[in-house]
Amino acid sequence: MSPSPNDFYSAMSQVAVSLLALLFVSFQIAHSRWVGRPARQYLAIQTSLPVSPVIATMEIYKPRRRK
């Protein structure tokens, strides 16, 4: 018995929603100040999402504080 197309679309929609949620959380963590740089790099490697270019750009172009 072959699976119905509705099951396939349901599974694909769940995967899409999960990936969007993971992407959103990853970007929120990458931009927050309370997570250190090693943790952001670890998250970028673990999630294998396009977070690492964002982190690299954020680290390179981080505004410097004036003394």
Secondary structure by P-SEA (a helix, b strand, c coil): ccccaaaaaaaaaaaaaaaaaaaaaaaaaaacccccaaaaaaaaaaaccaaaaaaaaaaaacccccc
